[in-house]
Amino acid sequence: MHARTARPLLLLALIAGASFTATHWIAVPLAASAAWKGAGVGLLAAWAAAQARTADGWLIAGALGLYALGDVLLETHGLTTGAVAFLAGHLVAAGLYLRNRSGPLWQAGVIALAVTAISWALPADRGAAPGIALYAAGLGAMFGTAAVSRFPLGVAMGAALFVFSDLLIFGQLGPLATSALPGLLIWPTYFAGQALIAWGVVRSVSHENLHDRL
């Protein structure tokens, strides 16, 4: 599918993702909430898949698809099950970024370790800390490899927003337990991060594909 033909999918994704913020203030039935929540990143995945021509294109579409699945599972099956889908998405995304690495690998490792350590320290229930750290290792690997990839800066910025959103979730289990801030920021920072990642990778890969055909 041509990029121009696929553009409505991107527009619908942005509308669905941005509008889901309203569920912070309005009650929505579970089934509708799960579908609405999954639509934002799910449509980003469809937009990416519609333009995929290479392994990189399919990898970003696959990562986004796993994240969309995680969004739905968080609503329907809880945090642990949703986290498994997200972790799978992080591993696929990290594989994509490693295929396109332009910076030092040690830098990615330092970022991954920092994200893991901060996440481990946040929950007040120390029994939950090891599981959170395990997930955060994948999250940090995704961010670290994005930061040293050849993709535009917006991709690393999107990954950083993704990390920030998850740290707010972990903060709710500890120092931010009584704060209203996480509830206001978790979804907007997460979806903005996903949109930046999708836009940066898909546009970069699509331009390369066009150049190769000329």
Z-matrix of the N, CA and C atoms (Angstrom, degrees):
N
C 1 1.469
C 2 1.527 1 109.37
N 3 1.312 2 117.57 1 135.39
C 4 1.456 3 122.39 2 178.90
C 5 1.522 4 110.06 3 -68.11
N 6 1.344 5 116.12 4 150.12
C 7 1.466 6 121.13 5 -178.44
C 8 1.522 7 111.48 6 -56.07
N 9 1.341 8 116.63 7 -39.47
C 10 1.467 9 119.67 8 -179.05
C 11 1.519 10 110.63 9 -67.64
N 12 1.317 11 116.99 10 -37.38
C 13 1.462 12 120.78 11 178.41
C 14 1.524 13 111.16 12 -67.53
N 15 1.326 14 116.26 13 -33.82
C 16 1.461 15 120.41 14 -178.17
C 17 1.524 16 112.75 15 -80.17
N 18 1.332 17 117.19 16 -10.56
C 19 1.468 18 121.22 17 -173.81
C 20 1.531 19 113.89 18 -55.76
N 21 1.350 20 119.50 19 -38.39
C 22 1.475 21 118.10 20 178.09
C 23 1.528 22 113.52 21 -58.11
N 24 1.338 23 117.50 22 -32.28
C 25 1.460 24 119.75 23 177.48
C 26 1.519 25 110.66 24 -63.29
N 27 1.329 26 117.11 25 -40.12
C 28 1.466 27 120.54 26 178.20
C 29 1.526 28 110.30 27 -65.21
N 30 1.320 29 116.36 28 -43.77
C 31 1.467 30 120.00 29 179.89
C 32 1.522 31 110.92 30 -61.73
N 33 1.337 32 116.59 31 -44.77
C 34 1.467 33 120.21 32 178.68
C 35 1.525 34 111.07 33 -63.78
N 36 1.335 35 116.79 34 -37.35
C 37 1.462 36 120.87 35 178.39
C 38 1.529 37 110.45 36 -61.60
N 39 1.324 38 116.86 37 -46.03
C 40 1.463 39 120.80 38 -178.90
C 41 1.521 40 111.20 39 -65.57
N 42 1.324 41 116.99 40 -38.36
C 43 1.465 42 120.22 41 178.03
C 44 1.522 43 110.58 42 -65.66
N 45 1.353 44 116.38 43 -46.89
C 46 1.468 45 120.35 44 -178.81
C 47 1.524 46 110.91 45 -63.82
N 48 1.339 47 116.18 46 -44.80
C 49 1.459 48 119.42 47 -177.38
C 50 1.510 49 112.96 48 -67.78
N 51 1.324 50 116.82 49 -44.42
C 52 1.465 51 119.84 50 -179.59
C 53 1.522 52 111.64 51 -66.80
N 54 1.325 53 116.71 52 -40.53
C 55 1.465 54 119.92 53 -176.13
C 56 1.523 55 112.86 54 -71.20
N 57 1.345 56 117.58 55 -22.42
C 58 1.470 57 119.49 56 -179.78
C 59 1.523 58 111.42 57 -63.17
N 60 1.313 59 117.06 58 -19.98
C 61 1.471 60 120.53 59 176.55
C 62 1.523 61 110.77 60 -56.29
N 63 1.334 62 117.42 61 -28.93
C 64 1.468 63 121.21 62 -178.23
C 65 1.517 64 112.39 63 -61.58
N 66 1.348 65 117.80 64 -23.55
C 67 1.468 66 119.53 65 -178.75
C 68 1.519 67 112.59 66 -67.73
N 69 1.325 68 117.06 67 -8.99
C 70 1.473 69 119.38 68 173.81
C 71 1.521 70 110.60 69 -68.11
N 72 1.334 71 115.97 70 -25.96
C 73 1.465 72 120.32 71 -176.02
C 74 1.525 73 113.59 72 -112.47
N 75 1.343 74 117.53 73 -18.15
C 76 1.465 75 119.17 74 -178.56
C 77 1.522 76 109.96 75 -119.93
N 78 1.342 77 115.70 76 146.00
C 79 1.462 78 120.81 77 178.63
C 80 1.526 79 109.58 78 -83.32
N 81 1.323 80 115.76 79 133.59
C 82 1.466 81 121.72 80 -178.91
C 83 1.528 82 108.11 81 -130.98
N 84 1.344 83 118.68 82 135.96
C 85 1.474 84 120.03 83 176.72
C 86 1.526 85 111.25 84 -55.08
N 87 1.341 86 115.97 85 149.90
C 88 1.462 87 121.20 86 -173.64
C 89 1.522 88 112.85 87 -54.65
N 90 1.334 89 117.45 88 -47.91
C 91 1.460 90 120.10 89 -177.41
C 92 1.526 91 111.03 90 -61.65
N 93 1.325 92 116.63 91 -43.01
C 94 1.464 93 120.57 92 179.67
C 95 1.519 94 110.90 93 -66.97
N 96 1.331 95 116.29 94 -39.82
C 97 1.461 96 120.71 95 179.58
C 98 1.528 97 111.17 96 -63.67
N 99 1.336 98 116.68 97 -43.14
C 100 1.465 99 120.67 98 179.96
C 101 1.527 100 110.80 99 -63.85
N 102 1.351 101 116.70 100 -44.22
C 103 1.466 102 120.15 101 179.72
C 104 1.517 103 111.19 102 -65.39
N 105 1.318 104 116.76 103 -42.45
C 106 1.464 105 122.10 104 -179.93
C 107 1.528 106 110.03 105 -64.15
N 108 1.315 107 115.49 106 -44.92
C 109 1.465 108 119.95 107 -178.56
C 110 1.524 109 111.12 108 -64.51
N 111 1.320 110 116.98 109 -42.22
C 112 1.451 111 120.35 110 -178.57
C 113 1.515 112 113.61 111 -72.99
N 114 1.342 113 116.47 112 -20.24
C 115 1.461 114 119.76 113 -174.54
C 116 1.521 115 112.57 114 -66.73
N 117 1.332 116 117.56 115 -38.22
C 118 1.458 117 120.11 116 -176.02
C 119 1.519 118 112.57 117 -57.37
N 120 1.323 119 116.77 118 -63.27
C 121 1.463 120 120.78 119 -178.59
C 122 1.528 121 110.55 120 -73.92
N 123 1.338 122 117.32 121 -29.71
C 124 1.458 123 119.83 122 177.00
C 125 1.521 124 111.83 123 -60.68
N 126 1.321 125 116.76 124 -40.69
C 127 1.467 126 120.26 125 178.04
C 128 1.526 127 111.39 126 -72.87
N 129 1.340 128 117.04 127 -31.17
C 130 1.467 129 119.02 128 172.16
C 131 1.528 130 110.03 129 -61.79
N 132 1.340 131 115.51 130 -41.10
C 133 1.467 132 119.74 131 177.79
C 134 1.525 133 110.75 132 -63.25
N 135 1.334 134 116.91 133 -42.10
C 136 1.471 135 120.57 134 179.03
C 137 1.521 136 110.39 135 -64.38
N 138 1.334 137 116.73 136 -40.40
C 139 1.472 138 121.04 137 177.62
C 140 1.525 139 110.54 138 -61.53
N 141 1.342 140 116.19 139 -43.65
C 142 1.464 141 119.99 140 178.75
C 143 1.529 142 110.86 141 -65.47
N 144 1.326 143 117.11 142 -43.49
C 145 1.468 144 120.94 143 -178.39
C 146 1.520 145 111.33 144 -65.03
N 147 1.339 146 116.54 145 -34.94
C 148 1.464 147 120.30 146 -178.87
C 149 1.524 148 112.05 147 -63.66
N 150 1.335 149 116.85 148 -21.93
C 151 1.462 150 120.52 149 -178.57
C 152 1.525 151 113.31 150 -111.27
N 153 1.321 152 117.18 151 1.70
C 154 1.465 153 120.88 152 -176.01
C 155 1.527 154 110.51 153 -69.12
N 156 1.296 155 115.98 154 128.73
C 157 1.463 156 122.22 155 177.14
C 158 1.531 157 111.50 156 -128.93
N 159 1.331 158 116.35 157 -15.13
C 160 1.456 159 121.67 158 -175.91
C 161 1.525 160 109.30 159 -131.09
N 162 1.336 161 115.65 160 175.09
C 163 1.468 162 119.98 161 178.14
C 164 1.522 163 111.17 162 -59.14
N 165 1.336 164 117.25 163 -39.98
C 166 1.469 165 119.81 164 179.45
C 167 1.525 166 111.20 165 -61.70
N 168 1.311 167 116.37 166 -41.88
C 169 1.460 168 119.70 167 178.75
C 170 1.515 169 112.52 168 -62.63
N 171 1.325 170 116.65 169 -40.84
C 172 1.454 171 119.70 170 179.45
C 173 1.525 172 112.11 171 -73.64
N 174 1.325 173 117.00 172 -30.92
C 175 1.470 174 119.67 173 178.08
C 176 1.523 175 111.15 174 -66.11
N 177 1.342 176 118.21 175 -43.80
C 178 1.467 177 118.40 176 179.46
C 179 1.526 178 110.21 177 -68.01
N 180 1.333 179 117.29 178 -36.63
C 181 1.470 180 119.45 179 176.41
C 182 1.517 181 110.81 180 -63.72
N 183 1.346 182 117.18 181 -40.24
C 184 1.458 183 120.78 182 179.01
C 185 1.508 184 112.63 183 -66.47
N 186 1.342 185 116.83 184 -42.19
C 187 1.464 186 120.16 185 178.80
C 188 1.526 187 110.22 186 -62.03
N 189 1.320 188 116.92 187 -46.03
C 190 1.462 189 120.62 188 179.24
C 191 1.522 190 111.06 189 -62.94
N 192 1.330 191 116.98 190 -38.51
C 193 1.457 192 120.06 191 177.53
C 194 1.517 193 112.42 192 -62.19
N 195 1.324 194 116.78 193 -40.47
C 196 1.471 195 120.82 194 177.61
C 197 1.531 196 110.72 195 -67.17
N 198 1.314 197 116.86 196 -37.34
C 199 1.468 198 119.36 197 177.07
C 200 1.525 199 110.83 198 -65.34
N 201 1.329 200 116.50 199 -40.78
C 202 1.466 201 119.74 200 177.80
C 203 1.530 202 110.36 201 -62.87
N 204 1.338 203 116.42 202 -40.84
C 205 1.459 204 120.07 203 175.98
C 206 1.519 205 110.17 204 -60.87
N 207 1.332 206 116.59 205 -41.62
C 208 1.456 207 120.02 206 177.21
C 209 1.514 208 112.27 207 -60.58
N 210 1.334 209 117.09 208 -40.45
C 211 1.466 210 120.01 209 178.28
C 212 1.519 211 111.49 210 -58.99
N 213 1.332 212 115.89 211 -43.51
C 214 1.468 213 120.36 212 -179.45
C 215 1.532 214 110.52 213 -68.37
N 216 1.331 215 116.50 214 -44.38
C 217 1.468 216 119.94 215 -178.36
C 218 1.520 217 112.15 216 -65.47
N 219 1.318 218 117.51 217 -32.38
C 220 1.466 219 119.36 218 175.42
C 221 1.522 220 111.21 219 -59.40
N 222 1.323 221 115.64 220 -37.63
C 223 1.462 222 120.30 221 -179.88
C 224 1.526 223 111.77 222 -75.38
N 225 1.328 224 117.00 223 -38.92
C 226 1.465 225 119.99 224 -170.36
C 227 1.528 226 114.50 225 -98.75
N 228 1.346 227 117.40 226 -26.93
C 229 1.462 228 119.73 227 -173.93
C 230 1.528 229 113.87 228 -127.41
N 231 1.310 230 117.73 229 -1.18
C 232 1.451 231 120.06 230 174.72
C 233 1.520 232 114.67 231 97.60
N 234 1.331 233 114.28 232 176.38
C 235 1.458 234 122.48 233 -170.68
C 236 1.522 235 113.10 234 -64.25
N 237 1.326 236 117.43 235 -44.14
C 238 1.467 237 119.65 236 -174.40
C 239 1.520 238 111.95 237 -65.14
N 240 1.330 239 116.59 238 -48.00
C 241 1.466 240 120.31 239 -179.60
C 242 1.523 241 111.23 240 -64.29
N 243 1.315 242 116.09 241 -42.73
C 244 1.459 243 119.69 242 177.49
C 245 1.516 244 111.94 243 -61.83
N 246 1.344 245 116.06 244 -38.05
C 247 1.467 246 120.21 245 -178.59
C 248 1.529 247 111.77 246 -63.82
N 249 1.343 248 117.16 247 -31.89
C 250 1.472 249 120.33 248 178.80
C 251 1.531 250 110.14 249 -63.09
N 252 1.340 251 116.49 250 -44.03
C 253 1.467 252 119.83 251 178.27
C 254 1.521 253 110.84 252 -65.26
N 255 1.324 254 116.58 253 -40.41
C 256 1.459 255 119.89 254 178.13
C 257 1.527 256 111.20 255 -64.23
N 258 1.326 257 116.86 256 -41.59
C 259 1.458 258 120.01 257 178.98
C 260 1.529 259 110.81 258 -61.57
N 261 1.324 260 116.22 259 -41.13
C 262 1.468 261 119.78 260 176.08
C 263 1.528 262 110.58 261 -60.98
N 264 1.325 263 116.24 262 -41.21
C 265 1.457 264 120.38 263 177.37
C 266 1.520 265 112.15 264 -61.95
N 267 1.342 266 116.20 265 -41.19
C 268 1.466 267 120.07 266 178.32
C 269 1.527 268 111.04 267 -61.07
N 270 1.329 269 116.64 268 -41.30
C 271 1.462 270 120.25 269 -178.36
C 272 1.522 271 111.23 270 -66.60
N 273 1.335 272 116.85 271 -40.56
C 274 1.468 273 120.24 272 177.22
C 275 1.533 274 110.09 273 -64.61
N 276 1.342 275 115.94 274 -44.89
C 277 1.466 276 119.82 275 179.81
C 278 1.526 277 111.06 276 -63.00
N 279 1.342 278 116.65 277 -42.93
C 280 1.464 279 119.82 278 179.11
C 281 1.531 280 110.65 279 -62.23
N 282 1.339 281 116.93 280 -37.45
C 283 1.452 282 120.34 281 176.21
C 284 1.521 283 111.68 282 -61.87
N 285 1.333 284 116.26 283 -41.67
C 286 1.461 285 121.12 284 176.88
C 287 1.522 286 110.75 285 -60.60
N 288 1.337 287 116.80 286 -47.68
C 289 1.459 288 120.26 287 -176.92
C 290 1.525 289 111.51 288 -67.53
N 291 1.327 290 116.72 289 -35.42
C 292 1.464 291 119.67 290 177.43
C 293 1.526 292 111.39 291 -65.83
N 294 1.327 293 116.38 292 -35.58
C 295 1.465 294 120.10 293 176.15
C 296 1.526 295 111.11 294 -62.74
N 297 1.319 296 115.68 295 -22.25
C 298 1.459 297 121.24 296 -175.37
C 299 1.529 298 111.33 297 -121.82
N 300 1.322 299 115.75 298 34.66
C 301 1.466 300 120.67 299 -176.97
C 302 1.524 301 110.99 300 -72.04
N 303 1.344 302 114.95 301 136.77
C 304 1.459 303 120.08 302 174.76
C 305 1.527 304 112.09 303 -127.40
N 306 1.337 305 117.54 304 -12.13
C 307 1.458 306 121.69 305 -179.64
C 308 1.515 307 111.27 306 -111.99
N 309 1.335 308 116.98 307 177.27
C 310 1.468 309 121.06 308 -176.44
C 311 1.525 310 112.64 309 -69.29
N 312 1.322 311 115.40 310 138.30
C 313 1.454 312 120.87 311 -178.46
C 314 1.527 313 111.86 312 -66.61
N 315 1.339 314 117.05 313 -30.84
C 316 1.464 315 119.46 314 -179.28
C 317 1.527 316 110.73 315 -62.83
N 318 1.335 317 117.15 316 -33.17
C 319 1.460 318 120.42 317 178.65
C 320 1.526 319 110.76 318 -63.97
N 321 1.329 320 116.23 319 -42.13
C 322 1.461 321 120.20 320 176.37
C 323 1.527 322 110.34 321 -61.57
N 324 1.340 323 116.85 322 -39.64
C 325 1.455 324 120.75 323 179.24
C 326 1.515 325 112.71 324 -64.38
N 327 1.332 326 116.98 325 -41.18
C 328 1.468 327 120.80 326 178.69
C 329 1.526 328 110.42 327 -62.74
N 330 1.331 329 116.62 328 -43.75
C 331 1.471 330 120.24 329 178.62
C 332 1.517 331 110.57 330 -62.23
N 333 1.332 332 117.04 331 -44.28
C 334 1.465 333 120.79 332 -179.75
C 335 1.524 334 110.96 333 -61.60
N 336 1.315 335 117.47 334 -42.91
C 337 1.470 336 121.35 335 179.76
C 338 1.527 337 110.76 336 -65.51
N 339 1.330 338 117.28 337 -39.49
C 340 1.461 339 120.62 338 -179.91
C 341 1.528 340 111.03 339 -64.62
N 342 1.333 341 116.71 340 -44.99
C 343 1.465 342 120.31 341 178.79
C 344 1.525 343 110.53 342 -62.63
N 345 1.323 344 116.83 343 -41.64
C 346 1.472 345 121.14 344 179.48
C 347 1.519 346 111.01 345 -63.12
N 348 1.322 347 117.28 346 -45.63
C 349 1.466 348 121.33 347 -177.59
C 350 1.529 349 111.73 348 -65.26
N 351 1.333 350 116.65 349 -44.18
C 352 1.467 351 119.92 350 179.79
C 353 1.529 352 110.37 351 -63.44
N 354 1.324 353 115.96 352 -43.79
C 355 1.470 354 120.34 353 -179.64
C 356 1.526 355 110.98 354 -63.06
N 357 1.323 356 116.81 355 -42.46
C 358 1.470 357 121.73 356 179.38
C 359 1.525 358 110.85 357 -61.14
N 360 1.332 359 117.68 358 -34.22
C 361 1.463 360 121.38 359 -175.23
C 362 1.524 361 113.51 360 -79.46
N 363 1.332 362 119.06 361 -17.59
C 364 1.459 363 120.82 362 -170.11
C 365 1.534 364 116.03 363 -76.28
N 366 1.331 365 121.65 364 -45.13
C 367 1.471 366 119.18 365 -173.62
C 368 1.524 367 113.21 366 -68.09
N 369 1.330 368 115.41 367 137.94
C 370 1.468 369 119.85 368 177.00
C 371 1.523 370 110.49 369 -70.08
N 372 1.330 371 117.12 370 -33.38
C 373 1.460 372 121.83 371 176.37
C 374 1.519 373 108.27 372 -79.98
N 375 1.330 374 116.68 373 101.99
C 376 1.460 375 119.85 374 -175.19
C 377 1.525 376 111.95 375 -66.94
N 378 1.321 377 117.01 376 -19.21
C 379 1.452 378 119.59 377 176.22
C 380 1.510 379 112.59 378 -67.05
N 381 1.340 380 116.60 379 -25.10
C 382 1.460 381 121.14 380 179.16
C 383 1.526 382 112.13 381 -85.18
N 384 1.333 383 116.95 382 -14.78
C 385 1.462 384 120.94 383 -173.18
C 386 1.535 385 113.88 384 -61.32
N 387 1.349 386 120.51 385 -43.22
C 388 1.472 387 118.71 386 -178.86
C 389 1.527 388 113.38 387 -61.44
N 390 1.327 389 117.73 388 -42.18
C 391 1.464 390 120.56 389 178.75
C 392 1.522 391 111.65 390 -64.49
N 393 1.325 392 115.95 391 -40.92
C 394 1.459 393 120.00 392 177.73
C 395 1.524 394 110.31 393 -64.50
N 396 1.334 395 116.88 394 -40.83
C 397 1.459 396 120.63 395 179.28
C 398 1.527 397 111.27 396 -63.82
N 399 1.328 398 116.99 397 -38.20
C 400 1.459 399 120.51 398 178.47
C 401 1.525 400 110.45 399 -61.86
N 402 1.327 401 116.10 400 -47.74
C 403 1.463 402 119.71 401 176.62
C 404 1.524 403 110.82 402 -61.54
N 405 1.339 404 115.88 403 -43.80
C 406 1.460 405 120.76 404 -176.01
C 407 1.518 406 112.27 405 -65.47
N 408 1.327 407 117.58 406 -25.76
C 409 1.466 408 119.74 407 175.89
C 410 1.526 409 110.15 408 -62.54
N 411 1.337 410 116.56 409 -40.73
C 412 1.461 411 120.29 410 175.51
C 413 1.513 412 111.96 411 -68.46
N 414 1.335 413 115.71 412 -41.12
C 415 1.464 414 120.71 413 177.46
C 416 1.530 415 110.65 414 -60.26
N 417 1.340 416 115.62 415 -46.07
C 418 1.452 417 120.36 416 -179.94
C 419 1.519 418 112.29 417 -65.93
N 420 1.331 419 116.32 418 -36.78
C 421 1.464 420 119.87 419 177.62
C 422 1.519 421 110.23 420 -64.27
N 423 1.322 422 117.09 421 -39.58
C 424 1.462 423 120.81 422 176.96
C 425 1.531 424 110.47 423 -61.07
N 426 1.334 425 116.70 424 -47.35
C 427 1.463 426 120.93 425 -179.28
C 428 1.531 427 111.01 426 -66.40
N 429 1.322 428 116.03 427 -45.94
C 430 1.453 429 119.83 428 -177.64
C 431 1.518 430 112.84 429 -61.36
N 432 1.323 431 116.30 430 -44.75
C 433 1.467 432 119.08 431 -179.71
C 434 1.526 433 111.37 432 -70.82
N 435 1.338 434 117.71 433 -32.49
C 436 1.465 435 120.10 434 175.13
C 437 1.528 436 110.24 435 -63.33
N 438 1.340 437 115.92 436 -38.72
C 439 1.462 438 120.79 437 -177.66
C 440 1.524 439 112.59 438 -66.58
N 441 1.328 440 117.46 439 -26.63
C 442 1.474 441 119.96 440 -179.04
C 443 1.529 442 111.67 441 -107.12
N 444 1.333 443 117.17 442 12.09
C 445 1.468 444 120.17 443 178.98
C 446 1.524 445 109.88 444 -84.33
N 447 1.316 446 115.46 445 168.56
C 448 1.468 447 121.63 446 179.66
C 449 1.522 448 112.41 447 -83.19
N 450 1.335 449 117.00 448 -4.12
C 451 1.464 450 119.95 449 -176.88
C 452 1.527 451 110.78 450 -69.90
N 453 1.332 452 117.46 451 161.84
C 454 1.468 453 120.45 452 -177.72
C 455 1.525 454 112.32 453 -56.78
N 456 1.339 455 115.20 454 157.26
C 457 1.460 456 121.83 455 -177.76
C 458 1.525 457 112.17 456 -54.91
N 459 1.327 458 117.21 457 -31.25
C 460 1.457 459 120.79 458 -179.78
C 461 1.510 460 113.15 459 -58.59
N 462 1.329 461 117.90 460 -28.83
C 463 1.463 462 120.92 461 179.01
C 464 1.528 463 110.08 462 -68.38
N 465 1.331 464 117.07 463 -45.71
C 466 1.467 465 120.39 464 176.74
C 467 1.529 466 110.81 465 -63.87
N 468 1.342 467 116.82 466 -37.94
C 469 1.466 468 120.41 467 177.87
C 470 1.528 469 110.31 468 -64.66
N 471 1.330 470 116.24 469 -40.31
C 472 1.461 471 119.69 470 177.03
C 473 1.506 472 111.87 471 -63.18
N 474 1.345 473 116.65 472 -41.80
C 475 1.462 474 120.59 473 177.68
C 476 1.526 475 110.65 474 -63.05
N 477 1.341 476 116.87 475 -37.73
C 478 1.463 477 120.72 476 178.23
C 479 1.530 478 111.10 477 -64.36
N 480 1.335 479 116.65 478 -40.59
C 481 1.465 480 120.16 479 177.14
C 482 1.526 481 110.95 480 -64.66
N 483 1.325 482 116.74 481 -37.93
C 484 1.467 483 121.84 482 176.67
C 485 1.529 484 109.29 483 -59.39
N 486 1.339 485 116.54 484 -47.28
C 487 1.470 486 121.26 485 179.00
C 488 1.525 487 110.38 486 -61.82
N 489 1.329 488 116.82 487 -44.65
C 490 1.461 489 120.81 488 -179.39
C 491 1.524 490 110.80 489 -59.46
N 492 1.326 491 116.66 490 -42.08
C 493 1.460 492 121.08 491 178.84
C 494 1.527 493 111.28 492 -61.16
N 495 1.336 494 116.32 493 -44.67
C 496 1.468 495 119.45 494 179.97
C 497 1.527 496 111.56 495 -68.08
N 498 1.335 497 117.42 496 -35.70
C 499 1.468 498 119.84 497 177.22
C 500 1.534 499 110.74 498 -64.00
N 501 1.330 500 116.69 499 -33.39
C 502 1.468 501 119.61 500 175.20
C 503 1.526 502 110.72 501 -64.36
N 504 1.348 503 116.47 502 -38.29
C 505 1.467 504 120.25 503 177.09
C 506 1.530 505 110.04 504 -62.95
N 507 1.332 506 116.58 505 -46.58
C 508 1.458 507 119.98 506 179.40
C 509 1.529 508 110.55 507 -66.16
N 510 1.331 509 116.39 508 -33.93
C 511 1.458 510 120.40 509 178.12
C 512 1.514 511 112.58 510 -64.13
N 513 1.338 512 116.62 511 -29.55
C 514 1.467 513 119.87 512 176.67
C 515 1.526 514 111.86 513 -64.34
N 516 1.327 515 116.25 514 -21.68
C 517 1.462 516 121.13 515 178.55
C 518 1.524 517 111.77 516 -87.91
N 519 1.328 518 116.20 517 2.74
C 520 1.459 519 120.44 518 -177.52
C 521 1.512 520 112.05 519 -147.79
N 522 1.334 521 117.99 520 -111.46
C 523 1.468 522 120.50 521 -171.78
C 524 1.522 523 115.21 522 -67.21
N 525 1.314 524 118.73 523 -19.00
C 526 1.462 525 120.84 524 -179.74
C 527 1.530 526 112.50 525 -104.09
N 528 1.328 527 116.25 526 19.53
C 529 1.470 528 120.67 527 -174.89
C 530 1.526 529 112.49 528 -59.32
N 531 1.311 530 118.53 529 -32.31
C 532 1.464 531 121.34 530 -177.63
C 533 1.526 532 112.65 531 -105.12
N 534 1.321 533 116.96 532 5.59
C 535 1.461 534 120.46 533 -177.01
C 536 1.526 535 110.86 534 -89.48
N 537 1.331 536 115.38 535 143.91
C 538 1.467 537 120.60 536 176.09
C 539 1.526 538 111.64 537 -84.75
N 540 1.322 539 116.83 538 -11.22
C 541 1.460 540 121.06 539 -174.60
C 542 1.530 541 114.14 540 -61.45
N 543 1.335 542 119.11 541 -45.95
C 544 1.474 543 117.93 542 -179.62
C 545 1.522 544 113.46 543 -57.22
N 546 1.320 545 116.70 544 -44.01
C 547 1.459 546 119.85 545 -179.26
C 548 1.517 547 113.02 546 -59.70
N 549 1.323 548 116.33 547 -30.46
C 550 1.459 549 120.52 548 -179.75
C 551 1.529 550 112.44 549 -81.81
N 552 1.329 551 116.74 550 -29.43
C 553 1.461 552 119.98 551 -169.40
C 554 1.525 553 115.34 552 -106.92
N 555 1.325 554 118.52 553 -22.38
C 556 1.474 555 119.93 554 -172.37
C 557 1.520 556 111.77 555 -56.69
N 558 1.323 557 117.91 556 -53.57
C 559 1.464 558 119.09 557 -177.04
C 560 1.527 559 113.15 558 -69.21
N 561 1.350 560 119.93 559 -48.06
C 562 1.470 561 118.18 560 -178.79
C 563 1.529 562 113.22 561 -59.49
N 564 1.322 563 118.36 562 -40.66
C 565 1.472 564 119.22 563 -179.92
C 566 1.527 565 110.85 564 -70.23
N 567 1.325 566 116.41 565 -37.92
C 568 1.469 567 120.29 566 178.04
C 569 1.515 568 110.89 567 -62.86
N 570 1.328 569 117.55 568 -51.40
C 571 1.459 570 119.08 569 -175.03
C 572 1.524 571 111.24 570 -69.83
N 573 1.326 572 117.22 571 -37.43
C 574 1.463 573 119.05 572 175.97
C 575 1.526 574 110.06 573 -60.57
N 576 1.317 575 116.81 574 -39.96
C 577 1.455 576 120.50 575 177.62
C 578 1.514 577 112.10 576 -62.78
N 579 1.313 578 116.91 577 -44.91
C 580 1.462 579 120.86 578 179.31
C 581 1.526 580 111.11 579 -63.16
N 582 1.328 581 116.64 580 -40.87
C 583 1.462 582 120.30 581 -179.68
C 584 1.529 583 110.89 582 -64.67
N 585 1.340 584 116.89 583 -41.17
C 586 1.462 585 120.42 584 178.35
C 587 1.529 586 111.07 585 -64.70
N 588 1.320 587 116.35 586 -42.44
C 589 1.467 588 120.48 587 178.41
C 590 1.527 589 110.26 588 -61.50
N 591 1.328 590 115.97 589 -51.26
C 592 1.460 591 120.37 590 -177.96
C 593 1.525 592 111.18 591 -59.51
N 594 1.321 593 116.98 592 -47.97
C 595 1.459 594 121.10 593 -178.41
C 596 1.525 595 110.87 594 -61.46
N 597 1.332 596 116.52 595 -47.93
C 598 1.459 597 119.97 596 -176.32
C 599 1.515 598 113.16 597 -63.62
N 600 1.324 599 117.13 598 -45.75
C 601 1.467 600 119.99 599 -177.57
C 602 1.521 601 110.90 600 -72.01
N 603 1.312 602 117.16 601 -48.28
C 604 1.473 603 120.14 602 -175.96
C 605 1.519 604 111.02 603 -63.07
N 606 1.323 605 117.77 604 -45.00
C 607 1.459 606 120.08 605 -179.83
C 608 1.520 607 110.95 606 -64.80
N 609 1.326 608 117.36 607 -40.23
C 610 1.462 609 120.67 608 179.29
C 611 1.528 610 111.06 609 -62.82
N 612 1.328 611 115.86 610 -48.08
C 613 1.463 612 120.39 611 -178.91
C 614 1.527 613 110.65 612 -66.69
N 615 1.321 614 117.45 613 -39.86
C 616 1.462 615 121.01 614 -179.11
C 617 1.529 616 111.19 615 -64.52
N 618 1.339 617 117.65 616 -40.60
C 619 1.456 618 120.46 617 178.95
C 620 1.528 619 111.07 618 -64.87
N 621 1.329 620 116.24 619 -37.37
C 622 1.463 621 119.90 620 177.91
C 623 1.531 622 110.34 621 -66.18
N 624 1.334 623 116.46 622 -40.69
C 625 1.470 624 119.80 623 179.32
C 626 1.531 625 110.69 624 -63.16
N 627 1.345 626 116.27 625 -40.53
C 628 1.456 627 120.29 626 178.79
C 629 1.525 628 110.56 627 -64.75
N 630 1.325 629 115.65 628 -42.48
C 631 1.473 630 119.75 629 179.84
C 632 1.529 631 110.41 630 -62.35
N 633 1.330 632 116.30 631 -39.52
C 634 1.463 633 119.99 632 -178.71
C 635 1.525 634 112.01 633 -65.55
N 636 1.354 635 116.04 634 -29.17
C 637 1.466 636 118.91 635 -177.72
C 638 1.513 637 112.44 636 -82.41
N 639 1.349 638 116.28 637 -17.17
C 640 1.472 639 119.63 638 -177.71
C 641 1.536 640 111.56 639 -83.84
